[in-house]
């Protein structure tokens, strides 16, 4: 029965508006607020020219229709995104304020999703207002900028949800298979974060070493945007390697936001000039390039193509890619904010549903994860470059093949190991693992949420 349920097909879910009932405590305030916004929007348009009148009338019509339909929290989020797309920052902030005052980060899953999306939209409206010289409206959002998650929240996410562990475990197995027999191994980790991916791999390399030859030498170049985090990560990994008597070196590669973009144009022998440390490549090393939750940080197709060609020129033994899976196969870029919000809400509603089903109510760990990890992700996904998040395996795969890579199907052991991870640590009927198109997918119910693939 357990194996049977893991072979069910992962399919896109029905549209979110058919799955989420209106949030009861939001209904009255939402109807009143949208009606008020429609009135405000109509009156504010009286002093503008005819073109602005048409734009505002259209926005008022959207709000009036939503009010008549007794909108859900999702309806108001999408209405807010529509207003923001049209440039009506005042009405967009008022719509976001309604949700922020009525929704709660401690309520049910639909309420929590609405809260975090409203907060992200309010932050974006603030940024636009500031850029226009209008200042920031006070009282809705305390923080004006997203901050990286604390180590505690990141590690909690790794414990209560399978997404990171699934990506790390599956990518590690692909790397382990690719470097078998190598005496010197170099791993370029392009988003090293707190380094939680690597102790299991280092242990596996040490365990399978030939007693006569001894363990191979392993070197990790860990890239990231925060120097202190990378230094702490290096210290922890070196201490762990010493405890298992594995020859090990860690080199931090500090990348600013600009450097993350510039790295795609770097030569094959050195990294971007703005990186803190040069990327050293040794001809006697077997190279593995790890892109777990990294490619979406690159820009458009040209930048992605340049980055993949740069990686291909280094002749790695394996490149591992893990990224979020959007509904309907993914997009190269979603420029229209309402469309992007709808895609992102479908994805994160499933993630929040999964946490609600698997984590006890009132969990402090879940609250920290949703506020510091998922909340930050939602803010970034709705930001100016957030459309890059929703390419999906079809788009990543096409870009990799264009750069000269060939897909390397994951081993049967890698897939069975991922299923075992879920059964042992996340025994919910909702999580599913499926092997398809040479990749391994993790989903919730019928909704694929994450894919891991291997390339050479």
C-alpha positions as CSV (number, residue, x, y, z in Angstrom):
1,X,0.0,0.0,0.0
2,X,2.8,2.4,0.8
3,X,4.6,1.8,-2.5
4,X,1.3,2.0,-4.4
5,X,0.4,5.4,-3.1
6,X,3.9,6.7,-4.0
7,X,3.3,5.7,-7.7
8,X,0.2,7.8,-8.1
9,X,0.6,10.3,-10.9
10,X,1.4,13.9,-9.9
11,X,-0.9,16.2,-11.8
12,X,-1.7,19.9,-11.7
13,X,-4.6,20.5,-9.2
14,X,-7.9,22.1,-10.0
15,X,-7.8,25.9,-10.0
16,X,-7.2,27.3,-6.5
17,X,-10.5,29.2,-6.4
18,X,-12.3,25.9,-6.6
19,X,-10.3,24.4,-3.8
20,X,-10.2,27.2,-1.3
21,X,-13.5,28.2,0.3
22,X,-13.8,31.9,1.3
23,X,-12.2,32.6,4.6
24,X,-15.2,33.2,6.8
25,X,-13.8,35.9,9.1
26,X,-12.6,37.8,6.0
27,X,-15.9,37.8,4.1
28,X,-17.6,40.9,5.6
29,X,-14.6,43.1,5.9
30,X,-13.5,42.0,2.4
31,X,-16.8,42.9,0.8
32,X,-16.9,46.3,2.6
33,X,-13.3,47.0,1.8
34,X,-13.5,46.2,-1.9
35,X,-16.7,48.3,-2.2
36,X,-14.9,51.1,-0.4
37,X,-11.9,50.8,-2.7
38,X,-14.1,50.8,-5.7
39,X,-15.7,54.0,-4.5
40,X,-12.4,55.6,-3.7
41,X,-10.9,54.5,-7.0
42,X,-13.8,56.0,-8.9
43,X,-13.7,59.3,-7.1
44,X,-10.0,59.6,-7.4
45,X,-10.3,59.3,-11.2
46,X,-12.4,62.4,-11.6
47,X,-9.5,64.7,-11.8
48,X,-7.6,62.7,-14.5
49,X,-7.7,62.6,-18.2
50,X,-9.9,60.2,-20.2
51,X,-7.2,57.6,-20.5
52,X,-6.8,57.5,-16.7
53,X,-10.6,57.5,-16.4
54,X,-10.8,54.3,-18.5
55,X,-8.0,52.7,-16.5
56,X,-9.6,53.5,-13.2
57,X,-13.1,52.5,-14.3
58,X,-11.7,49.1,-15.3
59,X,-10.1,48.7,-11.9
60,X,-13.4,49.7,-10.2
61,X,-15.2,47.2,-12.3
62,X,-12.8,44.4,-11.2
63,X,-13.4,45.4,-7.5
64,X,-17.2,45.7,-7.9
65,X,-17.4,42.3,-9.5
66,X,-15.3,40.8,-6.7
67,X,-17.5,42.4,-4.1
68,X,-20.7,41.0,-5.7
69,X,-19.2,37.5,-5.6
70,X,-18.3,37.6,-1.9
71,X,-14.6,37.3,-2.5
72,X,-12.2,34.9,-0.8
73,X,-8.9,36.0,0.5
74,X,-7.4,34.9,-2.8
75,X,-9.8,37.2,-4.7
76,X,-8.5,40.2,-2.7
77,X,-4.9,39.3,-3.2
78,X,-5.4,39.1,-6.9
79,X,-7.4,42.4,-6.9
80,X,-4.5,44.0,-5.0
81,X,-2.0,42.6,-7.6
82,X,-4.2,43.9,-10.4
83,X,-4.2,47.4,-8.8
84,X,-0.5,47.3,-8.3
85,X,0.0,46.3,-12.0
86,X,-2.2,49.2,-13.1
87,X,-0.1,51.6,-11.0
88,X,-2.8,52.6,-8.4
89,X,-0.5,52.3,-5.4
90,X,-2.9,53.9,-2.9
91,X,-5.7,51.4,-3.7
92,X,-3.3,48.5,-3.8
93,X,-2.0,49.4,-0.3
94,X,-5.5,49.7,1.1
95,X,-6.4,46.3,-0.3
96,X,-3.2,44.8,1.2
97,X,-4.0,46.5,4.5
98,X,-7.4,44.8,4.6
99,X,-5.8,41.4,4.4
100,X,-3.0,42.2,6.8
101,X,-5.5,43.4,9.4
102,X,-8.0,40.5,8.9
103,X,-5.7,37.5,8.1
104,X,-3.2,36.1,10.5
105,X,0.1,34.2,10.2
106,X,-1.2,31.9,13.0
107,X,-4.5,30.9,11.5
108,X,-5.4,28.2,9.0
109,X,-3.4,27.6,5.8
110,X,-5.5,29.7,3.5
111,X,-5.4,32.6,5.9
112,X,-1.6,32.3,6.4
113,X,-1.0,32.2,2.6
114,X,-3.2,35.3,2.2
115,X,-1.3,37.2,4.9
116,X,2.2,36.5,3.4
117,X,1.1,37.4,-0.1
118,X,-0.6,40.6,1.1
119,X,2.6,41.5,3.0
120,X,4.7,40.9,-0.1
121,X,2.4,43.0,-2.3
122,X,2.5,45.8,0.4
123,X,6.3,45.7,0.3
124,X,6.3,46.0,-3.4
125,X,3.9,48.9,-3.3
126,X,6.1,50.6,-0.8
127,X,9.1,50.1,-3.0
128,X,7.3,51.6,-6.0
129,X,6.1,54.5,-3.9
130,X,9.6,55.2,-2.6
131,X,11.0,55.0,-6.1
132,X,8.4,57.6,-7.2
133,X,9.4,59.9,-4.4
134,X,6.1,59.5,-2.5
135,X,7.5,58.0,0.6
136,X,6.2,55.0,2.4
137,X,2.7,54.7,3.9
138,X,3.1,53.9,7.6
139,X,1.3,51.2,9.6
140,X,0.9,48.2,7.3
141,X,4.4,46.6,7.2
142,X,7.2,47.2,9.7
143,X,10.0,45.9,7.5
144,X,10.8,47.5,4.2
145,X,13.2,44.8,2.9
146,X,13.3,41.0,3.0
147,X,16.0,39.5,5.1
148,X,17.6,36.0,4.7
149,X,16.3,33.4,7.1
150,X,18.1,32.8,10.3
151,X,20.0,29.6,10.7
152,X,17.4,28.4,13.2
153,X,14.5,28.9,10.8
154,X,16.5,27.3,7.9
155,X,17.3,24.3,10.0
156,X,13.7,24.0,11.2
157,X,12.5,24.0,7.6
158,X,14.9,21.2,7.0
159,X,13.4,19.2,9.8
160,X,9.6,19.8,9.5
161,X,9.3,19.7,5.7
162,X,10.9,17.3,3.2
163,X,11.7,19.8,0.4
164,X,15.3,20.6,1.2
165,X,16.2,17.1,2.5
166,X,14.6,15.6,-0.6
167,X,16.6,17.9,-2.9
168,X,19.9,17.4,-1.0
169,X,19.5,13.6,-0.7
170,X,18.7,13.1,-4.3
171,X,21.4,15.5,-5.6
172,X,23.9,13.9,-3.3
173,X,23.2,10.4,-4.7
174,X,23.7,11.7,-8.2
175,X,27.0,13.2,-7.2
176,X,28.1,10.1,-5.3
177,X,27.4,8.0,-8.4
178,X,29.3,10.4,-10.7
179,X,32.5,10.7,-8.6
180,X,32.9,7.0,-7.8
181,X,36.5,5.9,-8.0
182,X,37.9,9.5,-8.0
183,X,40.8,10.2,-5.8
184,X,40.2,14.0,-5.7
185,X,36.7,15.4,-5.7
186,X,35.8,19.1,-6.1
187,X,32.2,20.2,-5.5
188,X,31.2,23.7,-6.5
189,X,28.1,24.5,-4.5
190,X,26.5,27.7,-5.9
191,X,24.2,28.2,-2.9
192,X,26.0,26.8,0.1
193,X,23.8,28.5,2.7
194,X,24.4,26.6,6.0
195,X,26.0,23.6,4.4
196,X,23.4,21.0,5.6
197,X,23.6,19.1,2.3
198,X,27.2,18.0,2.7
199,X,27.7,15.9,5.9
200,X,25.7,12.9,4.6
201,X,27.7,13.0,1.3
202,X,31.0,13.3,3.1
203,X,30.0,10.4,5.3
204,X,29.0,8.3,2.3
205,X,32.3,9.0,0.6
206,X,34.3,8.0,3.7
207,X,32.3,4.9,4.2
208,X,32.8,3.5,0.8
209,X,36.6,4.3,0.6
210,X,39.0,1.5,-0.2
211,X,40.8,0.6,3.1
212,X,44.0,0.0,1.2
213,X,44.0,3.3,-0.7
214,X,42.3,5.4,2.0
215,X,39.6,8.0,1.5
216,X,39.7,10.4,-1.4
217,X,40.4,14.1,-0.9
218,X,37.3,16.3,-1.0
219,X,37.2,20.0,-1.7
220,X,34.0,22.1,-1.6
221,X,33.8,25.6,-2.9
222,X,30.8,27.1,-1.3
223,X,29.2,30.2,-2.8
224,X,26.9,32.6,-1.0
225,X,26.1,36.2,-0.3
226,X,27.0,36.4,3.4
227,X,30.6,36.0,4.3
228,X,30.0,35.2,8.0
229,X,27.6,32.4,7.1
230,X,30.1,30.9,4.7
231,X,32.9,31.0,7.3
232,X,30.7,29.3,9.9
233,X,29.6,26.7,7.3
234,X,33.2,26.0,6.5
235,X,34.2,25.6,10.1
236,X,31.4,23.1,10.7
237,X,32.2,21.0,7.7
238,X,35.9,20.9,8.5
239,X,35.1,19.7,12.0
240,X,32.8,17.1,10.7
241,X,35.3,15.8,8.1
242,X,38.0,15.6,10.8
243,X,35.6,13.5,12.9
244,X,35.4,10.9,10.1
245,X,39.0,11.2,9.1
246,X,38.3,12.5,5.6
247,X,40.8,14.8,3.9
248,X,38.8,17.9,3.3
249,X,39.0,21.6,2.3
250,X,36.4,24.3,2.1
251,X,36.8,27.5,0.2
252,X,34.2,30.3,0.5
253,X,33.1,32.1,-2.7
254,X,31.4,35.3,-1.7
255,X,29.0,36.5,-4.4
256,X,27.1,39.8,-4.2
257,X,23.8,40.2,-6.1
258,X,25.8,41.7,-9.0
259,X,28.3,38.9,-8.8
260,X,25.6,36.3,-9.0
261,X,24.7,37.8,-12.4
262,X,28.3,38.4,-13.5
263,X,29.3,34.8,-12.8
264,X,27.5,33.6,-15.9
265,X,29.9,35.7,-18.0
266,X,33.1,34.6,-16.2
267,X,35.9,32.7,-17.9
268,X,36.4,29.0,-17.5
269,X,39.4,29.4,-15.3
270,X,38.3,32.1,-12.8
271,X,35.2,33.3,-11.2
272,X,33.7,36.8,-11.4
273,X,36.1,39.7,-10.5
274,X,33.7,40.8,-7.8
275,X,33.8,37.5,-5.9
276,X,35.9,37.5,-2.8
277,X,37.8,34.4,-3.7
278,X,38.9,33.0,-7.1
279,X,37.4,29.7,-8.2
280,X,40.3,27.3,-8.5
281,X,40.0,24.3,-10.9
282,X,42.6,21.5,-10.7
283,X,43.0,19.2,-13.7
284,X,43.3,16.1,-11.5
285,X,40.0,16.7,-9.7
286,X,36.6,15.3,-10.6
287,X,34.2,18.3,-10.6
288,X,30.6,18.3,-9.5
289,X,28.5,21.4,-9.8
290,X,25.5,21.7,-7.5
291,X,22.7,24.0,-8.5
292,X,20.1,23.4,-5.7
293,X,17.7,26.4,-5.7
294,X,20.1,28.5,-7.6
295,X,19.2,28.8,-11.3
296,X,16.1,30.9,-10.6
297,X,18.4,33.6,-9.3
298,X,19.9,34.2,-12.7
299,X,18.3,36.6,-15.2
300,X,16.7,36.0,-18.6
301,X,17.4,33.3,-21.1
302,X,20.6,35.0,-22.3
303,X,22.1,35.1,-18.8
304,X,21.0,31.5,-18.1
305,X,22.4,30.3,-21.3
306,X,25.8,32.1,-20.7
307,X,25.9,30.6,-17.2
308,X,25.3,27.0,-18.4
309,X,27.9,27.4,-21.1
310,X,30.4,28.6,-18.5
311,X,29.6,25.5,-16.4
312,X,29.8,23.2,-19.5
313,X,33.3,24.6,-20.3
314,X,34.6,23.4,-16.9
315,X,33.7,19.8,-18.0
316,X,32.0,18.7,-14.8
317,X,31.3,15.0,-14.2
318,X,27.8,16.0,-13.1
319,X,25.6,19.0,-12.7
320,X,22.7,18.7,-10.3
321,X,19.7,21.0,-10.6
322,X,16.8,21.3,-8.1
323,X,14.1,23.9,-8.5
324,X,10.5,24.6,-7.7
325,X,7.9,23.2,-10.0
326,X,5.1,25.6,-11.1
327,X,1.7,24.5,-12.4
328,X,1.3,23.8,-16.2
329,X,5.0,23.2,-16.9
330,X,6.5,26.6,-16.1
331,X,7.2,29.9,-17.8
332,X,10.3,31.7,-19.0
333,X,9.2,34.9,-17.3
334,X,5.9,36.1,-15.9
335,X,5.8,39.9,-16.4
336,X,2.2,40.4,-15.5
337,X,2.0,40.6,-11.7
338,X,-1.5,39.1,-11.3
339,X,-0.6,36.1,-13.4
340,X,2.6,35.6,-11.4
341,X,0.7,35.9,-8.1
342,X,-1.9,33.3,-9.2
343,X,0.9,30.8,-10.1
344,X,2.8,31.5,-6.9
345,X,-0.4,31.2,-4.8
346,X,-1.1,27.8,-6.3
347,X,2.4,26.6,-5.4
348,X,2.6,28.0,-1.9
349,X,-1.0,27.1,-1.0
350,X,0.1,23.5,-1.5
351,X,3.2,24.0,0.6
352,X,1.3,25.6,3.5
353,X,-1.4,22.9,3.2
354,X,1.4,20.3,3.6
355,X,2.8,22.0,6.6
356,X,-0.6,22.2,8.2
357,X,-1.2,18.5,7.7
358,X,2.1,17.4,9.0
359,X,3.1,19.9,11.8
360,X,1.2,20.2,15.1
361,X,-1.1,23.2,15.4
362,X,0.6,26.2,17.2
363,X,4.1,25.0,16.3
364,X,6.7,27.7,16.9
365,X,9.0,26.0,14.3
366,X,6.3,26.2,11.6
367,X,5.7,29.9,12.4
368,X,9.4,30.7,12.1
369,X,9.7,28.7,8.9
370,X,6.7,30.4,7.3
371,X,7.7,33.9,8.4
372,X,11.5,33.7,7.7
373,X,11.8,31.1,5.0
374,X,8.6,30.9,3.0
375,X,7.6,34.5,3.6
376,X,10.9,35.7,2.2
377,X,10.5,33.4,-0.8
378,X,7.1,34.8,-1.5
379,X,8.5,38.4,-1.3
380,X,11.2,37.4,-3.7
381,X,8.8,35.6,-6.1
382,X,6.6,38.7,-6.3
383,X,9.6,41.1,-6.7
384,X,10.6,42.6,-10.0
385,X,12.7,39.5,-11.0
386,X,10.5,36.9,-9.4
387,X,9.2,35.6,-12.7
388,X,12.4,33.7,-13.0
389,X,11.2,31.3,-10.3
390,X,8.6,29.7,-12.4
391,X,10.4,28.2,-15.4
392,X,10.0,24.5,-14.3
393,X,11.9,21.4,-15.4
394,X,10.8,21.8,-19.1
395,X,12.5,25.2,-19.3
396,X,15.6,24.3,-17.3
397,X,16.0,21.1,-19.3
398,X,15.7,22.9,-22.6
399,X,18.3,25.5,-21.5
400,X,20.7,22.7,-20.3
401,X,20.4,20.8,-23.6
402,X,21.0,23.9,-25.6
403,X,24.3,24.4,-23.6
404,X,25.4,20.9,-24.6
405,X,24.4,18.9,-21.5
406,X,22.7,15.6,-21.7
407,X,20.2,14.4,-19.0
408,X,21.5,11.6,-16.8
409,X,18.6,9.6,-15.4
410,X,18.7,9.2,-11.6
411,X,19.5,5.8,-10.3
412,X,16.7,3.5,-9.0
413,X,18.5,3.7,-5.6
414,X,18.2,7.5,-5.6
415,X,14.5,7.3,-6.2
416,X,13.8,4.5,-3.7
417,X,16.0,6.4,-1.1
418,X,13.8,9.5,-1.6
419,X,10.6,7.5,-1.0
420,X,12.2,5.9,2.1
421,X,13.0,9.4,3.4
422,X,9.3,10.3,3.2
423,X,8.1,7.1,4.9
424,X,10.5,7.4,7.8
425,X,10.5,11.1,8.5
426,X,7.4,12.6,7.0
427,X,4.8,9.8,7.2
428,X,1.9,11.8,5.7
429,X,-0.3,10.3,3.0
430,X,-0.1,13.6,1.1
431,X,3.6,13.6,0.0
432,X,4.4,11.8,-3.2
433,X,7.6,10.9,-5.1
434,X,7.5,10.2,-8.8
435,X,10.2,9.5,-11.3
436,X,9.4,11.0,-14.7
437,X,11.3,12.5,-17.7
438,X,14.6,11.4,-16.1
439,X,14.0,13.5,-13.0
440,X,12.6,12.9,-9.5
441,X,9.6,15.0,-8.4
442,X,8.3,15.7,-4.9
443,X,4.7,16.7,-4.7
444,X,1.8,17.2,-2.3
445,X,-1.4,15.4,-3.1
446,X,-1.4,15.6,-6.9
447,X,0.6,18.8,-7.1
448,X,4.3,18.6,-8.1
449,X,6.3,21.1,-6.1
450,X,10.0,20.3,-6.6
451,X,12.1,18.5,-9.2
452,X,15.7,17.2,-9.0
453,X,17.6,16.3,-12.2
454,X,21.2,15.3,-13.1
455,X,23.1,16.5,-16.2
456,X,26.5,15.7,-17.8
